[in-house]
């Protein structure tokens, strides 16, 4: 399979067999926040968070011997460190992992 991660409405191949539900957490890059617009910070960090989560999900699928994963839920919260002047996002991603059916 060329593709491993399917997000929300995207459906994995029907030929795959359900293995189970898993969950992982990921953080986006930390960016300086100063007086920047919070919506702009969210957008920048969200892209980073999705890429980090995607990479971690691929690692988990490979580690557990799966074939692909379908992300069914995500919970994202904004984090700030006022001392360091940083903003980032932390997300919890729930996904269903699939395996190739036995021959």
C-alpha positions in Angstrom: 0.0 0.0 0.0 1.3 3.5 -0.9 -0.8 5.3 1.7 -0.9 4.6 5.4 -2.8 7.4 7.1 -6.4 8.2 6.3 -8.0 11.3 8.0 -11.6 11.5 9.2 -13.8 11.2 6.0 -11.2 9.4 4.0 -11.8 5.7 4.0 -9.1 3.0 4.1 -9.3 0.2 1.5 -12.3 -2.2 2.1 -9.9 -5.1 1.7 -8.2 -4.4 5.0 -9.2 -6.0 8.3 -9.9 -4.1 11.6 -7.2 -4.6 14.2 -8.2 -2.2 17.0 -8.3 1.4 18.3 -5.2 3.3 19.4 -4.4 6.7 20.7 -1.3 8.9 20.7 -0.4 12.5 21.6 1.7 14.9 19.6 3.0 18.4 19.9 3.5 21.0 17.1 6.6 23.1 16.7 7.0 25.8 19.3 6.7 29.3 17.8 7.4 32.7 19.4 4.1 34.4 20.1 4.8 38.0 21.2 1.9 40.0 20.0 1.1 37.9 17.0 -2.5 37.1 15.9 -3.6 33.9 17.7 -5.4 32.6 14.6 -2.2 32.9 12.5 -0.3 31.0 15.2 -3.0 28.3 15.3 -2.8 27.9 11.6 1.0 27.6 11.5 1.1 25.2 14.4 -1.8 23.1 13.2 0.0 22.2 10.0 3.1 21.2 12.0 0.9 19.2 14.5 -0.7 17.2 11.7 2.7 16.4 10.1 4.1 15.3 13.5 1.0 13.2 14.2 1.1 11.6 10.8 4.7 10.6 11.2 4.0 9.2 14.7 0.9 7.2 13.5 3.0 5.7 10.6 5.6 4.7 13.2 3.0 3.0 15.4 1.4 1.2 12.4 4.8 -0.1 11.4 5.7 -1.0 14.9 2.5 -2.9 15.5 2.5 -4.7 12.1 -0.5 -2.9 10.7 -1.2 -1.9 7.1 -2.9 1.5 7.5 -4.7 3.7 10.0 -7.9 5.8 9.9 -7.9 8.8 12.2 -11.4 9.1 13.6 -11.0 11.7 16.4 -8.6 14.5 17.4 -8.6 16.8 20.4 -6.4 19.8 20.1 -5.5 22.3 22.8 -3.4 25.5 22.7 -0.4 25.7 25.0 1.7 28.7 25.9 4.9 29.3 27.8 4.9 33.0 28.8 8.4 32.8 30.2 9.9 31.5 27.0 7.3 33.5 24.9 6.3 30.3 23.0 3.0 29.0 21.6 2.3 25.4 20.4 -0.5 22.9 20.0 -0.9 19.6 21.7 -3.2 17.0 20.1 -4.6 13.7 21.1 -5.4 11.5 18.0 -7.5 8.4 18.1 -7.1 6.1 15.2 -8.3 2.6 14.1 -5.6 0.4 12.8 -6.1 -2.1 10.0 -4.1 -5.2 8.9 -3.9 -7.2 5.7 -6.4 -10.1 6.0 -4.9 -13.5 6.3 -4.5 -15.3 2.9 
